[in-house]
Amino acid sequence: MTTEAVFNDYRRYITATYAKLPVVFVKGRGSYLWDMRGKKYLDFFPGFGAAGLGHCHPKVVSAINKQSSKLIFIANNFYHPWQAELAKELNNFGFGCKVFYCNSGAEANEAAIKFSRKFGNGRYEIIGFENSFHGRTLAALAATGQKKHQTGFQPMPSGFKIVPFNDLKKVRKAVSGKTAAVILELIQGEGGINVANQSFVRGLRKICEEKNLLLIIDEVQTGLGRTGKFFCYQHYDILPDIITIAKPIAGGLPMGIMAVRKEKADIFGPGDHGSTFGGGPLVCQAALAVLRAIKSEGILNNVKKMGKELHSKLQELKQKHPSAIKEVRGLGLMAGLELNQPGKSVVEGCLKKQFLINCTHERVLRLMPALTVTKKEIAQAFDILDEVLSAA
Ligand SMILES: *Cc1c(COP(=O)(O)O)cnc(C)c1O
């Protein structure tokens, strides 16, 4: 099959829900991808963050191979050993929790929203934030503070209030006798790499305490080492009630987790929620391999070191291109480069040089390299970005 034949078949058989770049990938390893023509690309946005440890991490590949010949799936009306083993392993990273397994970030947030309504016992309102992103299913979309994603799909489910990010006063104003929970990303990913203030997050925790609200932290993009700590909330002096996890958890296989603080977890009982595929043996083994690799390979250390390297390179880039780059934001290996103009042409320019990055919120270049990224790969990325920005 040729590249052109793949494009044609997509036009004919696939709904046009994604804007796509014209390249067909067939192989990946670490920070690199290869297309159908055998061209090699440096990937600084592997799988939208889903390939957190890079493409086809050998320990994940081996875990999947082993488990797939043993038992791929068992439904949730029976036990298998690996769900609890995974939850136990997750508990070693600082958040004492019980978990609900599903298959995506949106589903993890849906589970958190349903959990909050059950917790609220008549209180049902959820407060979310402008420029947030929590997924494309209807309730997760209602919690998402970006009109562009909701347009054409109204009415949204009711019971959601959207307030400005980093504005504690507006949160206080929005809380009513009907409020059950607050949901936020500590670094808004899709919304343009906007980092929550320390005082804002601590204030939110306090409001939640006072009003008996659940604090839901969406760590779908920030979780599992991305920012230099295992969870992003660990940069703040708070403890969430619920954490939602997805993208990188199972090395590229679909898995979502709603993790709720142990002492509050028993609000969910049999029949309250479910997912046929949630937490099957194969994805659990893949996720176990990811968590174990994060520990045994010193991944958090690498993120801290390479995060510093990346941000200093980006600052250097900003100084070289002051008219193109407005601001550098982010934490660890989650970086945003706000441009003074739309970033689409920069992404396309990079693609031509076999370098993959993302642009979000129209003018924010988003770099989220594999957590295993090396200094050499960062230098290579910097050279290409420099060339592309110079040509623009
Ligand atoms: C990607 C993302 C989601 C949605 O995850 P899906 O797996 O696409 O449903 C939710 N929240 C955040 C912060 C995300 O980045």
The ligand as an SDF file (V2000), in Angstrom:
LIG
                    3D

 15 15  0  0  0  0  0  0  0  0999 V2000
   -6.6570   14.4930   26.6080 C   0  0  0  0  0  0  0  0  0  0  0  0
   -7.2780   14.9860   27.8530 C   0  0  0  0  0  0  0  0  0  0  0  0
   -8.5350   14.5090   28.2770 C   0  0  0  0  0  0  0  0  0  0  0  0
   -9.3550   13.5620   27.4580 C   0  0  0  0  0  0  0  0  0  0  0  0
   -8.7650   12.3280   27.3100 O   0  0  0  0  0  0  0  0  0  0  0  0
   -9.3140   11.2810   26.2180 P   0  0  0  0  0  0  0  0  0  0  0  0
   -8.5410   10.0360   26.5020 O   0  0  0  0  0  0  0  0  0  0  0  0
   -9.0520   11.8700   24.8750 O   0  0  0  0  0  0  0  0  0  0  0  0
  -10.7760   11.1190   26.4650 O   0  0  0  0  0  0  0  0  0  0  0  0
   -9.0070   14.9600   29.4970 C   0  0  0  0  0  0  0  0  0  0  0  0
   -8.3120   15.8190   30.2410 N   0  0  0  0  0  0  0  0  0  0  0  0
   -7.1130   16.2950   29.8670 C   0  0  0  0  0  0  0  0  0  0  0  0
   -6.3770   17.2370   30.7560 C   0  0  0  0  0  0  0  0  0  0  0  0
   -6.5580   15.9080   28.6530 C   0  0  0  0  0  0  0  0  0  0  0  0
   -5.3770   16.4020   28.2620 O   0  0  0  0  0  0  0  0  0  0  0  0
  1  2  1  0
  2  3  1  0
  2 14  2  0
  3  4  1  0
  3 10  2  0
  4  5  1  0
  5  6  1  0
  6  7  2  0
  6  8  1  0
  6  9  1  0
 10 11  1  0
 11 12  2  0
 12 13  1  0
 12 14  1  0
 14 15  1  0
M  END
$$$$
